[in-house]
């Protein structure tokens, strides 16, 4: 980050911290539900259902959050994100019963909806063009670490001081981050940009340029976003079952299976950095197409073969999913107006939220009566990847990107 301006460096720090805390705080309850099952003497199904509205709001609230950021600046909305998310978590740690928890978790979902449309747009508007890809990769890594550590933090703090501490302490840290961001804005270290509805300062200082996207481009990106969300939801849902069968693990080895799945998910996050760095050097279109080709091949292998070797195939699939993420975000930034970029990211996240249940149902069908399990599932995912390749080929051609600082001239 040595070549970044002081403002860009601060934006990357707060955006990365926000991505980490988003995934930690929205993941805490998934572990704490097991504890509350015993503490409140209620069935697990009833406890975990308390997160339903909050989880829904993370997706449903994303377009509105992005639109508000376009109106009132990403920096201000990120401060609201930190303060609201942290306060909601602290509130969840102070409730007396299940109804209070449901309300606190709903608030957690509402404020959690802010991060992805606002944080991603904030960075794309501020980061220098020749480093934007690797910075998107850093953001992805921060989120992946948050996903991986959420259960660890929840379990560790519960052991240390009970389930309430596991919600209150991370919430307090998040509120503190919000106060620090507010102070940074107040001191002028981060420019909140032009007047509401106008171009943000990042566009003037090497941020992503505005391009009017024809309908065909928007249609292509909608197809790839939707199919990618279905494929990702199906893969992550089936991963424990697929690996359990491939490695011949039984129910008594659930702990070992959890470690294997967690390690694969975390190792795949390296793809965020790889994809981001390649995006700084290669045309977005061909790199985007390439990431789908790289998915297609291991999907096809998993549809035909089985056994311990699938562990390596799973790592490759996870790597390719994470490689796609920074390229996809940069493509969206390229073809969305700076005045509507937050809304564009919000709609993308909402598409992913709406499409994910289709992936989950696909897994249910693949492992249902009469289907062939992993062979059927990965055959369908191979077809989805092939469709994404064909769709991405329809994107407009770009000039080749020169390496180094000169890339700024054409990367946005």
N, C-alpha and C positions, 0 to 999 in steps of 0.2 A: 504493500500500500504506500510505499515511499514516494511515488510519483503523484499521488492524489493531492488535490488542494485540501486545505484544512476543513472546508465545509464538506467536501465530498467524503473525506475520511470520517467525519462525525456522522454523516448520513449512513454510511456503511456500518459503522459501529452500532448505532441505534437500531437500524433495520435488521442486522444480524441478531442482536440481543432480542429484538421483538419476535423474530421467527423462532428462536430457541424457547423463549418464555411462552409463546402461543401454544407450542406443542406440549410443553411441560404442563401448563395449567389446564389445557383441555384434555390431557391424558391422565391426570391425577385420579379422577373419580373412578376410572375403569379398574384401578387396583383397590381403591378405598371401598368400593362397593362390596368387596369380599369381607372387609373388616366390619362394615356397617350391617351386613347380614347377621353377624353375631351380636353386635352391640345393640341394634334395634330389634333383634329377634323377628326379622321379617324374611320372607323368601328372597333369594337372589334375584329372581325374575322381576319381583316388585321393586327391588332396589335399583337395578340397572335401568329399569324403565324410566326412572326419574331423569335420566340424561336425554331422553327422547326429544323433548322440545329444544333443549339447548343445542343438541347436535344438529337439529333441523335449522335452527336460526343461523348457524355458522354458514350454511350454504345460501339460505333464503335472504339473509341480510347483506350478502356481499355486493350485489349491484347498487343498493342504496348507499352503502358505505363508500363505494368508489365514486358515486355521483356527488356525495357530500364533499369528498376530498377534492374533486374537480372544482367545486364551488368555493371551498374555504381553505384549501391548501393541504397537501399531504402531511406536512410537518405538524400542523394543528391536529389533524385527525389521528396521527400517530400518538400524540400526547393523550388524546381522549382514549385511544386503545389501551395504552399502558395503565392509565389511572382507572378506567372502567373495568378492565380485565382483573387487575389486582384487587380492586375493591370487591368485585363479585366473588373472587376466590376467598377473600377474608370473610365475606358474609357467609359463604358456604361452610366455613369452619366454625361459625358462631350459631348456626341454626339449632333449633331444639327438636325438630321432627322432620318427617319426610316431606310434608307440604312446603315447609320453609326451604328445604334442600332443593326441591323442584324449582322454586322461584329463583333461588340463587344460581342454579345451573342454567336456567333460561337466560338470566342476565349475562352469565359467563359466555354463552353462545352468541348473544347479541354483540357484545364487545369483541369476542373472538372473530366475528365476521369481518372486522375492520382490517385485520393484518394483510391477508393475501392481496386484495385489490389495491390497497393503499401502499403497503410496504414495497411491493414489486414496482408499482408505478413511480413511487418516490425515488427509488434507486435508478430506474431507467431514465428519469428526467434529470438526474444530477450527475451520474457517473460519466467520466470521459469516454468517448466513443471507442477508443482503442483498448479500453480495459473493461468495458461493460460486461462482456461475456464471463470473464473470470470472476468478476464481482458477483454476478448472478450465481455462479457456482459456489462462492463463499456463503451466500445466503442459504443456498440449498443444503450445504453441509451443516450449517447452524441449526436448521430445522430438523435434519436427520438425527443430530445429536440429541435434540430435545425429545424426539419420539423415543429414542433408545433409552434415555435417562428418566423419562416420566415415571415409569414403574419403580425404578431404583430409588428415586427421590421420595416417592409416596411410601414405599416400604420402609426406607431408612428412617424418615422422620416419624412415621407411625411407631416404629420400635423405640425411637428416642423419646417421644413425648405424646404419643397418641394421634388419632386420625385428625383431630382438630388442628394440631400443629402442622400436619402435612398439607393442609389447605391454607392456613393463616400465614406461615412464614414465606412460602413462595409468592403469595399474594402481596405481602408487605414489600418484598424485594421488587416486584413489578411496579407497585405504586411509587417506590423510590426512583425507579428508572423513569417513570413518567414525570416526576418532579424535576429530575435532572434534565430531561428534554425540554421542559417548560423553561427552566432557567437558561438553558443554552439558546433557546429561541429569543428569550427576553434580552439576553446579552448581545444578540445580533450575530452569534456564531453560526447559526443556520438561518438562511434567508427563507421566509415563508413564501416568497414569490410575488407576482404581480397581483392586481386586484382580483377578487373572486370572478371566476369565469374567464380570466385572461390567461395568457401563456405564462408558464412558470419559469423561474429563473434558470432552471436546469436546461431549458431549451436554448437559452441564450449563451450558455457556457459549455457548449459541447455536448448537451444532452441529445436524446434521440430526436431526429427531425420529424416533422409532421408529413405524412403521406396520405393522400386521399385514396382509400382502398376501394377498388371496384367491387361490385356485388359478387363476382366470381371468386375473388380472393377471400372475402368473408365466408362464402359458402364452403370453400375448400378448408379453411381453418376450422369452421364449425364441425365439418365431418371428421377431421383429424382429432380435434379436441374431444368429441363425443366418443369415437371409437377407442381413442387412447384411454379415456376414463373407464370405459367398460372393461377393456383389457387389463388395466391396472387393478381395478377392483376385483376382477375374477382371479387374477394371479395371486394377489396378496391374501385373498380369502382362502384359496385352495392350497397355498404354500405349506402350511403345517400338515395337512392331510397328505399331500403329494410326497413330502419328504418323509413323513412317518411310514408310508407304504414303501417308498424307495429304499429307505434304510432299515426296514423291517423292525421298527420300534413299536413296543406295546405301550399300553396305558400307564404302566408303572414307570416308564421312562419319560414322562411328560416334562420333567425338569431339563433333561438333556435335549429334548426336542425344542423347548423354548430357547435354550442357549444357541442352538444351531440356527433357528429361524432369526433370532435377534442379530447374530453375527452376520448372516447373509444380508439382512436388510441394511445393516450399518456399513458393511463392505461395499454394497452397491452405491452408497452415497459418494464414493470416489468418482463415479460417473458425472456428478455435478461439476466437479472441477475440470475433468477431461472435456466434457461438452462445452463448458464455459470458455476454456482456453482455445479450443478449436473454433468456437464462434468468433473469436477475435481475429482469426486468421483466414477462415474459409467463408465462401458465400453461404448465407443462411439456408437458401433453398436446398442446395445439394447436401449440406450437412444434415438438414432435417430429414431429407429422403434417406440418407445413409443410416440414421439412427433407427428408422423403421426396417430397413433391410437387415440390420444387425439384430433386431427383435425376431424377424421372420425365421432366421436360421435356427436359433436355439428352440423356438417354439416347435418347429418341424421335427427337430431331434427328440424333444420331449414327447411328441405325439407317437413316436415309433419305438423308442427305447425306454428302459427302466433300469433300476438298480442304483448302487452307490454313486456311480458316475453322474447321476442327476444332480448331485450336490454342486458340481462345477457348472453344470448347465444353469442351475438356479442362480448362482453368483453372476453368470454372464447376463441372464435375463434382467436381474436387478440392476446391473451396471448400465444396460442399454436404456432401461426406463429412466434412470436418473440422468443419463446423457441427454435425453430429449428435453428435459425440463428447462434448462437455461436457454436452449436454442428456441424453444417454443415461446418463451416469455419475450425474447428479443424480437422474434417475428411479429408478435402481437404489438410490441412497442413500435416497430417499424411502420405497421399499417394502421395505427390508431392515432388520431389527432391528439396533440398535447392537451387540448382542452377537454378531451373526453377519455383520456387514458385510464383514469381510475375506474370509470364506468366499464370500459372495455375489459379490464382485468376482472372486475366484479362479475361481468356476464360470463367470462370464461370459467371462473370458479363455480358459478351457479350451474353451468352446463355439466361440469364434472360431478357436482353434487347430485344433479338429477339423473345422470347416466349411471352412477355407481351401483344403484340397486339392480340394474340389468345384469351387471357383471356378477353380483352375488347370486342372483337367480339362475344365471348360467351355470354356476358351480353346483347349485342344488340339483339342477336338471342333469348335469353330467354325471353326478354320483348317485342319481336316482335309479329306480328299478328299470332295467332294460338298457341302460346306457353303460358305456365302457370306462367311466371314470376319467382318469388323466388323459388317456388316449383320445377320447372324444373332446374333452375340454381343450387340449392343446391343438387339436385339429382346427377347432373353431377359432382359436386365437391366432393360428397361422393364417387363416383366411382374413381375419381382421387386420393383421399386419400387412398382408398383401394389398388389401384395399387402401390402407393408409399410405403405402408406397405409391400406388397409382394416383391417389388424390393429391399428395404432396408434389408429384411431378407436374401438376397443373398450375402450380404457383408461378408467378412471373420470374423470368430469368434476371440475374443480377450480374453486375460486373464483378470480376475477381477482386478479392480484398488483398491489398498489399499488407505485409506485416509491419509491426512497429507502429510508430506514432502516425504514420501516413494513413493508417487504417481509419482514422477519425474522419477522413474526408468522405468515406463511402459507407462506413458501418452503420450510420444512423438512417 
